Amino acid sequence: MNAPARTTRAFTQRRRPRGMPVPEDFAEVELPLVPPAAGQAVVENLWLSVDPYMRECMDGDWELHAPLEGRSIGRVVESCSAELPVGALVFHREGWRTRAVVNAAEVRVLPRYEGVAPQSFLGLLGGTGLTAYVALTRIARLRAGDTVYVSAAAGGVGTAAGRLARLLGAGRIVGSAGSAAKVRLLTEELGYDAAFDHRAGPGLSGQLERAAPEGIDVYVDNVGGAHLEAAIGAMREHGRIAWCGAVAQYNAGSAPAAPRNLFDLVEKSIRLEGFLVSRHGDAQVELEEFLVPHLRSGRVTDRLHVTEGFERTVDAFLGMLRGENTGKAVVRLGHDALEPSADPEPSCGHTS
């Protein structure tokens, strides 16, 4: 048997960005990989996630010159934990690298659902789908027949929100995106009833009014800024806004002005609530129980925007920030042909 590799390729952040990040803000490095201790395992990463929240991490949350953080799916290739058998597929947060040493307490061994691809745990069954599900069910409390508006509708959370809103009984689903091609994708493939290109005139409010002439009940906000203002203007009484993100300001250096019609929240009895999906981990099982049957039946497909090759991780991240992805942006490292061990055992003699 070949000795396990004791290095990992990783991306680090070299400097803080000014506005939109550029490739020179990152560095690809080769780092030593320490052998796993008791309760740990070595994971060969198969899929990496790149997400909008990472842009904010670049401003201070991420330590310079250290491997970056991100959601990942990998296969255990060496283990000192009975909970992480060799061959198991696991979800963890040691992304932006090819291999990682992980602690059993911080890793989820993924369930195997027949007919469901493991990479869906970075998409509809992962943080992206969970964000959309929590936004619709817990924050906006979607009711059957509601008219739903989703901004950045062709992105990861946006595509998930459109699919889930339909399954949850929404009456009309409207989305905004950044190109005519994405608008066609939303209405022709992703189940949106209407969509518009927010970069084409005559302004967001007028476009939204034409797409939802009777108003909206629920807004899933991934953008903020002018999109939030337009949504407030189109809201019916007792509307609900689930604020997931604010991509409009991530590279701006400062927050945009508050919506000029913010007082309409009072006049229309509108409820606006922001949330972090990390505080709703208890909804994961609920999401899987609801969505897996639809994935198995083919009623719902998980649209992933796949970039091939670890060396293109930064390209995938920057492209996602520019809105080049349709669906959840992920990176495939090319090892997913590996098969699990037929009789996996801890490889460090750890049996308790």
FENSUL-V247265 format. One record per residue. SS is DSSP state (H for helix, E for strand, C for the rest). Layout:
BEGIN
ss = {SS:SS}
END
This chain:
BEGIN
ss = {C:C:C:C:C:C:E:E:E:E:E:E:E:C:C:C:C:C:C:C:C:C:H:H:H:E:E:E:E:E:E:E:C:C:C:C:C:C:C:E:E:E:E:E:E:E:E:E:E:C:C:C:H:H:H:H:H:H:H:H:H:C:C:C:C:C:E:C:C:E:C:E:E:E:E:E:E:E:E:C:C:C:C:C:C:C:C:C:E:E:E:E:C:E:C:C:E:C:E:E:E:E:E:H:H:H:C:E:E:C:C:C:C:C:C:C:C:H:H:H:H:H:C:C:C:C:H:H:H:H:H:H:H:H:H:H:H:H:H:C:C:C:C:C:C:C:E:E:E:E:C:C:C:C:E:H:H:H:H:H:H:H:H:H:H:H:H:C:C:C:C:E:E:E:E:E:E:C:C:H:H:H:H:H:H:H:H:H:C:C:C:C:C:E:E:E:E:C:C:C:C:C:C:H:H:H:H:H:H:H:H:C:C:C:C:E:E:E:E:E:E:C:C:C:H:H:H:H:H:H:H:H:H:H:E:E:E:E:E:E:E:E:E:C:C:C:H:H:H:C:C:C:C:C:C:C:C:C:C:C:C:C:C:H:H:H:H:C:C:C:E:E:E:E:C:C:H:H:H:H:H:H:H:H:H:H:H:H:H:H:H:H:H:H:H:H:H:C:C:C:C:C:C:E:E:E:E:E:C:H:H:H:H:H:H:H:H:H:H:H:H:C:C:C:C:C:E:E:E:E:E:E:C:C:C:C:C:C:C:C:C:C:C:C:C:C:C:C:C:C:C:C}
END
